[in-house]
């Protein structure tokens, strides 16, 4: 049985333990001997590219079975038009999410689906990254990114799919309240909390991956209590029960 993580660079980099805590290994450890955690993160991909790539790696049910599938996109789709070329219009983004979760290779597996919302950004760090490297990151705004996080929630509600709202969780940690100017925007004072969560204004630091991990485990325990690792048996018996 598999727990499949499907996303962009934030998912791809979630295996990297060089800086500290990492989401994928932590999830793998939580489900050790119960589920195999598979990272299918594709750096730079938007949902249009994700949809095309999906059939190439999704196993057939007779090869392997998915217990969970997390879908984590939008950071690249939310790029501003005329910048990186990764942008996907909001309506197309929503349709791509529909098409991913309804794809025949996914429905054949009947996994427990989790849509992770597009996470927030930090415009201050994005600008610093751009000035230091000359690469890309004047391409995103907090306001536009919020629209893609909102779209993830909309699709979850529309299709009755569980949503892990990492955007709202991280924004709440940064002290943002509904109706206020967005934390992370240069219209408001710089947030030390977002500085501590996002390495370059977009990608996750270990602290953010820990928030993602803890939020994922809490969501699973609340939504599917029988799938909490403490409730799942080992695939193979313990050494005291294993036959020699």
Secondary structure, DSSP 4 states (H G I P E B T S, - for coil): -EEEEEESHHHHGGG--SSS--HHHHHHHHTTTT-EEEEEE-TT--HHHHHHHHHHHPPPTTT--EEEEEEE--TTTTSPTTSSS----HHHHHHHHHHHHT-HHHHTTT-EEEEEPPPP--HHHHHHHHHHH--STTS--HHHHHHHHHHHHHHHHHHT-EEE-HHHHHHHHTT--TTSPPTTSTTSPPPHHHHHHBSSSSSBPHHHHHHHHHHHHHHHHHH-GGGSGGGSPPSS--TTTS--
